[in-house]
């Protein structure tokens, strides 16, 4: 049974171009890898003497980049859903980033 004008399709046809969706997914995954590397690096930084100001500044910048990467991840997820490419991978990566950020927030809050 074909959907009519009054009855929308359950799964609309893909509208986004596949290469553009793959490019946005690749950019998001690359930034996410850099974010994870930055988290590991940040956890290894020790105070340098001036009230740990450098460490605080590092984590402030990291949190800003985490927010920007999260927005890019949501955009890449939207593009991948419309194009039908790497949907599960992007979904897992977005959830992983959210859990990483919440875990670091809880660690900071409780530590």
MONORWO-V475820 format. One record per pair of residues at least 24 apart in sequence whose ideal C-beta (glycine too) atoms are under 6 Angstrom apart, sorted by the first residue. I is the first residue (numbers start at 1). J is the second residue. Records with the same first field share a line. If there is no record, write none. Layout:
I=J + J
//
This chain:
14=82 + 83 + 84
15=82
16=79 + 82 + 83
18=83 + 85
21=79 + 80 + 83 + 85
22=85
24=76 + 79
25=76 + 80 + 86 + 90
28=72 + 73 + 76
31=69
32=93 + 97
35=69
38=62
66=101
//
